[in-house]
Amino acid sequence: MSASHPSIEVLEAGMFTTVQDLGRPGYGPMGVSASGAADALSLRVGNLLVGNHEGAAALEMTLSGGTFAFPQGGVVALTGSDLGSGLPLWTACTLEAGDVLRCGKSFTGARCYLCVRGGISVPLFLGSASTHVLTGLGGHVVARGDVLHVGEEGVGRIRVANPGALLRISPRKVIRATDGPQSGWFRSSFFAGKYTVTEEANRMGLRLGGATFEMERPGKMLSEGVALGAVQIAAGGQPIIMFVEQQTTGGYPKIANVIAADMHSVGQLRPRDEVRFVRVSLEEARESLRKQEKLIGSGDLFL
């Protein structure tokens, strides 16, 4: 491997590490959910810090991280949760040839992203490098002994994050959501209680403990499309937030839907985290996303 095409050697993979980019939207009619980074905002910012296109493939580490050797060195950024690597978060850092990066258990949040200038190079499936874990489609589940090739996605200058602006995209424990299409079917409001993320949480969905919900009109509904962030009420009455590998259709009623601007916060929820929800209108949801995208696209997120 030449110096212009560096690699990453996986000495330890951590609890669960995968290659992710921004996913493969548009294949829902074929039954393929988009997948991609659970916290897409952290991946995007990390890539911009190291000079990549914002959608370049990176490593997503869940709850505990791996140990990686950089035989040729490289420029990296860690974003999302703090895995105690010793490198500053949200900062582009230069590693010398032979350096080893060690990540441990998460101090904050559920997922950390290791973005490297050039991006992680794996074969694309339906135009994406993301790992769809439940189906095994695309990407790569990282294992000890792997050698990951770095691509040529570095297209811009290395950037420095604006600490004040970063606060504006910090993960929330009060999640904004709109009413779901079947919100009126239930005897109590989804927005009235507090919830705990259960151990039944993965890239397909997060089951919430706390209040359970009973329908005013018991019965079955026809299956219909399921959106990212939809909050379904399953047979036992517990809410489930449908996540990046969600089923594309389903027959459970949807009491609410997490807004797009807060999906990165859902990606940082860990089992036993407490969370509550606040209702917003569709107009407020659109405005929140517009402001978030403007912050990234305008360059105000960087010094």
N, C-alpha and C positions, 0 to 999 in steps of 0.2 A: 504494500500500500504506500503510495507516494505521499509526500508532505502536503500536496494540494488536495489529496483525498484522504483525510484522516479517518480513523476508526475509533470505536469505543469498545473496550473489552469488559464484559460483565463478570465481575468477580463474585458478587452476590446479587440476586435479583430483587430482594425485599419481599414483602408480603404478596404484592400483586402489582406487577409493572407491565404496562402495555404500550405499544406505539399508537399514538392518536394524532389526528389532525382535526379539521373542522367537520369531518363527517361527509356523508354522501346523501344529501337531501334530494328529494324528488322521486324516490323509488318506493314510497309508501303504497301506491297502487299495486306494486309487485309483492307487497308484504315485507319489504326490507326497510326497517327503520334507519334513521340517519346515522346513529352511533356517533362517534367523534368524542372530543374531550368532554368530560363531565363538568368541568369548569372552563368553558371556552374562553371566557374573558382572560383568565390567567395565562392560557396558552397563547392567545393573541398578543398580549402585552409582552410576554417573555420573548416571543419571536421578534417583535419590533425592537426590543432592547438590543438583541444581538445582530440586528441588521437583516433578518429574514423577512420574507413575505409573511404576513400575519397568520396564514393558514399552514405554514410548514409543519411537517410531522415532528413530534417531540415525544419524550417519555412521560407517561402519566404514572405516578407512584401513589399507591393507596395505603394510607394509615402508617406504613413504615417503608423506608426507601432502601435502595440497593447500594452496592459499592462498585464503582466504575473506574477503570484505568483508561488514560488518554495517552497512548504511546506517542502520538505526534502532537499532543497539546490541543488547544482549541479555545474558542470563546464561548462561554456558557452563561445562562441565567437560570436561576431557580425562582419560580413564582408559585403563588398559592400558599399551601400550608408550610409551616416551618418544621423541617425534619432534622434540625440540629447539625447541619453539615459543616458549619464553621464559615461558610460563604454568606455574605449578606444577601437577603432576599431582594428581588426586584432590581437587581444590579447586574450588568454585564461584567463578567470576570474572565480574565485571561489565565488559562492553565498552561503550564510549561510541559514540554515533552516528558512523559513518564509520570506525570502527576496522577494521584488517585483521589477520587471524590467519594467520601463516605457519608451516607445518609442513614439516619436512625429512625426512631419512632416519632410520630407526629406530635408536636407540642400544640399546634393550633390547626383546626380544620381537618379535612379528610384526605385531600389530594394535593400533591406537589408536582410541578412540571419542570422537567429538565430540558431546556431548549438549548440547542447547540448551533452555532453559526454554520449554515449549510444544510441544516435539517437532517433528520434521520431518513435514510434511503431504504425503502422496502417496495416490493412490487405493488402496484396500484390495483384495486378491485373496484369496478364501477367508478373509476376516477378518483379514488380516495385511498390513503394509507391507513385509515382508521381500523382498529381491531373491533369487530363485532363479536364480543366474547361468547354470547349465548349460542350463536350459530357457527362460530369458527370462520366466518367470512372475513377475508382481508387482514391487513396489518400483521401484528406479531405479538404473541405473549412472550415476554422476556424471561429467559432462564439462565442459570449460572453456566458460564462457559461460552455464551453467545458472543459473537463479534458483530457489532452493528456498524454498518457503513454510513459515513456522513456524506451528504449530497452536496449540491452546489446552489442552495437556495438563498445564500447571502446576497442580497441585492442592494443593500443600503448601508448607511453609516451606523455605527454603534451609538446607542442613545443612553441618556441618563434620565431616570424617572423623576417626576416632580412629586415629592413626598406629600404635599398638600393635596394634589389631585388624586393620588392613590387612595386617600381617605374616602373619596367620593365613590369609589367602587369596592370598598371593603365589604366582605360578606355580611349579610343581615341575618338576625335570628327572628326578626319580624318580617315575614314574607308577604309581599303584596300579591293579591289574586283577584280575578274577576269572578262573578257568578258563573257557574257552569250551566249547560243547557237544561239540566234536570234539577237545578237547585231548589225549585219550588215543590219538588216531590217529597221533601223531608220535613219532619216535625220540628226540628231544631236547626239553628244556624251553625254552619261550619266555622264562622268567624267569632263565635262566642267563647271558645275554649282554648286551652293550652294542650300541646301534644308532645310526645316523646318519640324520637326516631327509634324504632325497634331494631333488633339484630337482623330482621328480615329486610335488609336494605342492600341493593346492588344496582348495577347499571340499568336494569330493567325497571325498577321501581323501588320506592321507599314506603314501607308500611308504617303507619303512625299509630302509637298507642295513646290512649286517653278516651275521649268521648267516642261512643259508637252512635250510629245513626239508623233510624228506623223510618221507612217510607210511609207517607200518608196513604199511598195507594199500592199495597203490596202486589207484586206481579212481575212478569218478565217483560223486558223491552227487546226490540230488534237490535241486532248488532249494528254498530255504526262506526265511523272513523274515530280514532283516538289520537288526540294531539299531544305533543310534548308538553309536559307540565299539567296535564289533566289530572284532577283529583277524583279518582273513582271510589265508590263505596261498594266494597265487595260483599259477598253473601253474609259474612259475620258482622257487617256494619262498621268495619274499620276503614278509615281512609287510606288510600294508596296514591302517592304522587307518581305518575308515570314519567319515566326518565328517558335517557338518551337511547336505550335499546328497547323502548316500549313496544308493545304489540300495536299493530297499525289499525286493528279493528277490535271491538269488544262490545259485550252486551251488558256491562254494569253501568248504572247511572253515574253521571259526572256532576258533582256538587259544586265544583269550583275549578279554576285553571290558574296556575302560577303564571305571572306575567313574564315575558321574555327577558326583561331587564333584571329579573331576580333569579333566573335559572342558574347563574353561576353560584349564587348563595346555596341553592339546593345541592350543588355539587360538592360543597364543603361541609355538609352536615354529616356528623358521625353518629353511630349508634349511641343512644342514651342522651343525645343532645335534646334540649327543650326548644320548642319553636311554637310560634303562634302566627296567625294570619290576619291581615287587614284587607278589607274589601276596597277595591278601587274600580273606577269606571273604565270602559274601553278607551275613552279619550285619554284618561290619565295613564293607562298602560302604554299607549302609543307615544305619549309625550315623554315618559320615562325612558323608553328605548331610544327615542330621538336624541335626548340629551346625552345618554350614555355613548351612542355612536358618534355624536359630535365631539365629545371629549377625546375619544380615540382618534377619530379622523382628522380633527383640526390640529393635532400635535400638542394640545394644551396639557396632555398627560406627561409630557417630557420637557425637560429644561433646555 
